[in-house]
Amino acid sequence: MEATRSARDDLRIAAVEEHVRHENRHDLDGLLSTFGGNAVYEDGPWGERHDGLAAVREYYEACSAPRRTCTST
């Protein structure tokens, strides 16, 4: 049986694609705009959770620092 995509699926895919475009451009403000009002970023492999837009911004700023290495806080 073939799955069908709904309008909601299309919106979700578009949001993810927008987020990835901002990541690839290193556009932090654009990237953060994709999180909405209750920003949460979970980095499962590191066991990290960043709650709130300020915390998510801090995480991405650390990742885009000149050393280009994300570190666990």
Backbone as JSON, one array per atom type, in Angstrom:
{
  "sequence": "MEATRSARDDLRIAAVEEHVRHENRHDLDGLLSTFGGNAVYEDGPWGERHDGLAAVREYYEACSAPRRTCTST",
  "N": [[0.83, -1.17, 0.0], [0.61, 2.16, -0.87], [1.8, 5.07, 0.69], [0.2, 8.2, 1.22], [0.87, 11.66, 0.91], [0.01, 14.3, 3.07], [-1.35, 17.67, 3.28], [-0.32, 18.72, 5.59], [1.99, 17.17, 5.93], [3.45, 18.12, 3.73], [3.88, 20.79, 4.52], [5.47, 20.37, 6.79], [7.75, 19.14, 5.66], [8.61, 21.24, 4.01], [9.33, 23.1, 5.99], [11.48, 21.81, 7.24], [13.26, 21.67, 5.08], [13.71, 24.41, 4.69], [15.0, 25.05, 7.11], [17.37, 23.53, 6.86], [18.49, 24.75, 4.59], [19.15, 27.28, 5.69], [21.0, 26.44, 7.62], [23.05, 25.45, 5.96], [23.86, 27.79, 4.73], [24.95, 29.1, 6.78], [23.41, 30.93, 8.14], [22.47, 32.22, 10.84], [20.39, 33.77, 12.07], [18.26, 33.33, 10.29], [18.06, 30.54, 10.48], [17.35, 30.26, 13.21], [14.84, 31.36, 13.08], [13.27, 29.32, 12.22], [12.58, 27.81, 14.37], [10.42, 28.67, 15.93], [8.26, 29.7, 18.69], [8.8, 28.11, 20.96], [11.56, 27.11, 21.25], [13.57, 24.26, 21.02], [16.4, 22.26, 21.04], [17.66, 19.15, 20.54], [20.46, 17.22, 20.95], [21.01, 14.25, 20.4], [23.17, 12.21, 20.24], [25.12, 13.36, 21.9], [23.75, 13.67, 24.18], [22.57, 16.08, 24.86], [20.4, 18.82, 25.58], [18.89, 21.74, 24.56], [17.14, 24.32, 25.69], [14.92, 26.86, 24.81], [15.16, 29.88, 22.88], [17.48, 31.46, 23.22], [19.33, 29.63, 24.3], [19.49, 27.78, 22.21], [20.53, 29.41, 20.22], [23.04, 29.97, 21.37], [24.17, 27.39, 21.32], [24.35, 26.92, 18.49], [26.02, 29.06, 17.8], [28.38, 28.29, 19.08], [28.95, 26.07, 17.56], [29.53, 27.21, 15.13], [31.8, 28.6, 15.5], [35.16, 29.81, 14.82], [36.84, 27.56, 15.04], [35.32, 25.5, 14.12], [34.28, 23.3, 15.45], [32.01, 21.51, 17.3], [31.27, 21.43, 20.71], [30.57, 19.57, 23.64], [28.66, 20.87, 26.27]],
  "CA": [[0.0, 0.0, 0.0], [1.41, 3.38, -1.0], [1.41, 6.15, 1.59], [-0.06, 9.47, 0.57], [1.27, 12.81, 1.71], [-1.04, 15.28, 3.34], [-0.91, 19.06, 3.27], [0.51, 18.89, 6.81], [3.3, 16.58, 5.6], [4.12, 19.05, 2.82], [4.34, 21.92, 5.33], [6.58, 19.92, 7.64], [8.91, 18.94, 4.79], [9.07, 22.57, 3.61], [9.98, 23.71, 7.15], [12.78, 21.15, 7.41], [14.12, 22.11, 3.98], [14.1, 25.8, 4.98], [15.97, 24.98, 8.2], [18.63, 23.01, 6.3], [19.06, 25.81, 3.74], [19.78, 28.27, 6.58], [22.21, 25.82, 8.2], [24.09, 25.38, 4.93], [24.32, 29.15, 4.44], [25.46, 29.66, 8.04], [22.53, 32.05, 8.42], [21.99, 31.9, 12.17], [19.08, 34.37, 12.32], [17.28, 32.59, 9.49], [17.93, 29.22, 11.09], [16.59, 30.38, 14.45], [13.45, 31.69, 12.75], [12.54, 28.08, 11.94], [12.28, 27.12, 15.62], [9.16, 29.09, 16.54], [8.3, 30.28, 20.03], [9.28, 27.19, 22.0], [12.74, 26.49, 20.65], [14.26, 23.17, 21.72], [17.29, 21.5, 20.16], [18.21, 17.98, 21.23], [21.59, 16.57, 20.29], [20.94, 12.91, 20.99], [24.44, 11.5, 20.46], [25.86, 13.97, 23.02], [22.87, 13.72, 25.34], [22.33, 17.48, 25.2], [19.11, 19.44, 25.27], [19.01, 23.19, 24.64], [15.78, 24.84, 25.8], [14.77, 28.29, 24.63], [15.85, 30.43, 21.72], [18.83, 31.91, 23.6], [20.17, 28.44, 24.45], [19.69, 27.22, 20.87], [21.47, 30.33, 19.56], [24.35, 29.72, 21.97], [24.66, 26.12, 20.78], [24.75, 27.1, 17.09], [27.19, 29.96, 17.77], [29.54, 27.48, 19.44], [29.23, 25.18, 16.43], [30.04, 27.95, 13.98], [33.01, 29.33, 15.89], [36.24, 29.58, 13.85], [37.44, 26.21, 15.11], [34.38, 24.61, 13.43], [34.08, 22.09, 16.24], [30.99, 21.62, 18.34], [31.7, 20.75, 21.92], [29.54, 19.32, 24.63], [28.77, 21.82, 27.39]],
  "C": [[0.89, 1.25, 0.0], [0.88, 4.46, -0.06], [1.17, 7.43, 0.79], [0.35, 10.6, 1.51], [0.11, 13.77, 1.87], [-0.47, 16.68, 3.22], [-0.02, 19.33, 4.47], [1.91, 18.32, 6.58], [4.11, 17.53, 4.72], [4.66, 20.26, 3.58], [5.53, 21.55, 6.21], [7.86, 19.74, 6.83], [9.48, 20.29, 4.36], [9.81, 23.25, 4.76], [11.37, 23.11, 7.37], [13.74, 21.59, 6.31], [14.59, 23.54, 4.18], [15.18, 25.83, 6.06], [17.35, 24.55, 7.67], [19.29, 24.04, 5.39], [19.77, 26.86, 4.59], [21.05, 27.71, 7.22], [23.35, 25.84, 7.19], [24.66, 26.74, 4.57], [24.99, 29.81, 5.66], [24.72, 30.93, 8.4], [21.84, 31.79, 9.75], [20.61, 32.5, 12.44], [17.99, 33.66, 11.53], [17.01, 31.22, 10.08], [17.08, 29.28, 12.35], [15.13, 30.71, 14.19], [12.62, 30.44, 12.48], [12.14, 27.34, 13.21], [10.94, 27.51, 16.23], [9.36, 29.56, 17.97], [8.86, 29.41, 21.11], [10.47, 26.4, 21.49], [13.34, 25.44, 21.58], [15.14, 22.47, 20.69], [17.88, 20.37, 20.99], [19.3, 17.37, 20.37], [21.75, 15.21, 20.94], [22.27, 12.24, 21.23], [25.25, 12.05, 21.64], [25.02, 14.05, 24.28], [22.58, 15.14, 25.8], [20.93, 17.91, 24.8], [19.27, 20.94, 25.53], [17.6, 23.77, 24.57], [15.77, 26.36, 25.67], [15.63, 28.81, 23.49], [17.27, 30.87, 22.04], [19.78, 30.72, 23.71], [20.47, 27.8, 23.1], [20.67, 28.09, 20.1], [22.89, 30.09, 20.07], [24.98, 28.43, 21.43], [25.17, 26.3, 19.35], [25.94, 28.04, 16.96], [28.46, 29.19, 18.11], [29.94, 26.57, 18.28], [29.84, 25.93, 15.25], [31.25, 28.8, 14.32], [34.14, 28.97, 14.92], [36.84, 28.19, 13.89], [36.59, 25.15, 14.43], [34.18, 23.29, 14.15], [33.02, 22.34, 17.29], [31.48, 20.85, 19.56], [30.52, 20.58, 22.85], [29.75, 20.28, 25.79], [28.38, 21.18, 28.68]]
}
